[in-house]
Amino acid sequence: MTEWLKSAVFYEIYPQSFKDSNGDGIGDIQGIIEKLDYIKNLGCNAIWMNPCYDSPFMDAGYDVRDYKKVAARYGTNEDMKQLFEEVHVRKMHILLDLVPGHTSEEHQWFAESGKVEMNEYSDRYIWTDNWFKRAEGLAYIAGERERNGAYIINFFKCQPALNYGFLHPQEEWQKPIDHPACLATRKAMIDIMCYWLEMGCDGFRVDMADSLVKNDDEIKSGTCKVWSDMIHAIQEKYPEAAFVSEWNNPQSAIGMAGFQMDFFLDWVGNGYNLLMRDYDDTGRDDSFFKKDSTRSIQDFLREYIPKYEAVKGKGLYCLITGNHDMIRAAYHLDENELKLAFAFLLTMPGAPFIYYGDEIGMRYLNLPCKEGGYTRTGSRTPMQWDSSKNHGFSEADEVLLYLPTDDGENAPTVEAQQKRDDSLYHTVRRILDIRSKQDAFTRHDNLEIVFAEEDRRSFVYRRDDLVMLCNPSDHAETLEIDVSESDVIFMLGSLKKSGNNCTIEAQSFAIYRTA
């Protein structure tokens, strides 16, 4: 595993909403550079930046028009190079968002692919052999290009799928994964990655990483083969390059495809959602970190532990506070509940990822769709820096802002949170400071479950000589755990020791060192 990942703590930046440096209402690269010291002082030493490439922005930049050109609204390629340099001066790392499964329909490759005359890009995308030919089990578009065929899309209509082949081709137009056209697609993607790595980026978060090979099997063995070949080719030249997959299946992503990291994502009904986003049909949240929840941590562990154990020592199964695709954690969790949730997320194995603004409890806003965001749009609003115009995000007129800022009462800001010693911001900062100084947190094969029972709310886990005690409930719980107050190195709430028992008060979290 890439060495620097062992101590990595990531901060996710949605560039159009982070900091506007030129007053046009849209965040940009110079704005990110301006706030790098804030990110480092928080305790993060790595960045994941959402797509910054040239795009028509039908899907917020996940529809790439030119992989090697920075979108004008963010700046220039020179600005990006400067960002890499400034990140490295601070001894930090940065991952770009790679979108390998599809491009924009405005990409030049697609324009060439849609022509009647055969050319080197004709099979860069997946086309059926007739405009009326259905692609079984795959979404497709016909009637928009001069070519006699329908093309496969990967997500939205504006995102034609790049051709990495079919694991089990059924028809002549379906190419096997080792077909020259599919190998050419791989070569083109490797070339793109090398371009940005050579400029100074440290690796990639890979969008829809499991979507490359069509007609793949359950474990995605075809897609794993493609990724294994591409990652191996990159790491021969750039051995420190890091890759994290949007996959939520570490057995495939890490165990077979060659990624060093995979995300535990918020897919419906899974263990991650049960921590902070377990909404029922009425909107009630019964997630583990709600103080009045009935859940035990077992609901999370049943899904998490098998995946963690499967790749333990091979790579990192990463937990996130949130991201640009999910409802913000503050939607239903209050500040105390967020403190406990983040304390847990930041002390578990894997490289933690903090979504911009989560560290101050930014709220989800009910907004109309912007650039394909739909219900996700309300989690992509401008960063709230202070109490000045537009919360310090931009000097632009309000009507020019990429998205509106939170104008609600007591909208959280960095400025206000930094002034309160007991704020969520300072809680996150203190935990990350402890994390950076404890060897137990740089190892990721050392998770031991000490206490987790179906009918109890408390959860206790160990990582080497550090033990974490968590009681998210609204009532105290007594456990048979011998802990001295002098051993505690971090405390939210309080503990009471009685003989060999320990009473964990309501909504408490502690880290203590064992002998």
C-alpha positions, 0 to 999 in steps of 0.5 A: 500500500502507498506509504503516505496513505497510512496516516492520510486524512482527506478533505473533500472539496466541491470546487464550485462551492468552496471559495470564489477568488474572482467574484464571479459567484463560482468557486475556483482553484485560486480560492482553494489555494487561499484556504489550504492552510485552513484545511491543514490546520483542521488536521487534514493532510490530503484532499480529494477534489471533485471534477475540475475538467472542461465540461458542459456541466450537465452533471456538475463536471462528471460529464467530461469534455476534455480530460486534459483541460481545466474548466475555465470557470475554475481557472487554467492548467497553470492554476492547477499546477500551482495548486499541486505545488502549494499542496506539496509545500504544506506536505499534503497530498491531493487526488483528482476525481477521475471519470473513466466510465463515460465522457460528455456527449460533447467530447471530441472522441464522441463526435468522431465516434458518431460519424458514418465513416470508420475512424480510430474513435469509432469503437471508443464508445459502445454502439449497437450495429443498427439504430433500432437494435436494443442493448439488452439490460443497458440504457441506450440512445438512438436517433441523435447521430448520423451513425447507424446504431444506438449508443450505450450510456453510463448514467445520464443521457449526456454520458455515453459509455466508453468501451472497455468491452464485454466480459461475455460478448453475445453479439458481434457489436459487443467487443471482448475486453482484450479487443484492440478497441478496448485496449485503446480505451485503456491506453487513452485513460492511462495517458490521461492519468499520467498527464495529471500525475506528471503535473503533480497530482498524487492519484485519483478518486475513481467515479463509478469504478465498477462500471467499465466492463459490460455484461460483467459477472457478480464480482466484476472480474472483467472490470477488475482485470481492466483496473488491475492492468491500468493501475499496474501500468501507472504504478510502474511509473508512479509508485506512490500514486494512490487510487480510491474507488467508488465501489463499496465492494472492497473484496473486488476493488482492493482484493482483485482490481488493485485499488488501495482504498474503497469507500463504504457508501450510502447505498440504500439500506446498508450498514453505513446508512444505519449510522447517520441516515436511516430515514423511514417513509415518514422521514423519521431517523432511527440511525445509530447516532440519534440519541433516541434511536433503538439501534445497536452498533451490530446493525452496522458491524454485520455488513462492515466487519466481513468487508473489513476482514476480507481486505485487512492488511491489503488496503483501506476500507474508508468511512466518510462524513458524507459527500456530494452525493448524499444528504448532509449528516446535519440534516437530522443529527444535532451538534452533540450527535454529530460530535459522537458520529465524527469521533467514531468515524475518525478513529476507525480503520481506513483513511477518513474523508471529511466532506467540506463544511461537515466539520462545522455542521453545514445544513442540507438545503431544500433546493431545485436541481442544479447541474444534475444534482437533483436531491443532492443539490442541497448538499452542494451549497457554498462553504460558510466561512464567516458572517460577511457577504455570502458567508465569505464565499464570494464577493459576487452579487447574490444572484450570481452565486453558483448556489444560494448560501444558507440564510437560515437562523444560526447558519454555522460558519467557520468563524463562529465555530472557531470562537466556541471551544466546545464546537463541532469544529474544535471537536474534529480538530482535537480528534485529528490532532490525537490521531496524528500523534498515535501510532495505533491510528497509522495501522489499519489491521488492528480493529478489535471489537470489545463490546457490542450487543444487540440490546445495548447501545454502547460500543467499545472497540480497541486499536492496539493500546487505545480503546474507544468507548461510545454511548450515543444514547440518551441514557447512561450504560454500565459496562464491565470495563476497567478504566482509570480517568488518568488514562483518558486522552479524549473525552466527550461527556463523562465516565464514572468508574466503580470497581471494575465497572465503568458507567458511560454517561449519555452521549459520551465518547472517550479514548483511553490508553491501556497499560 
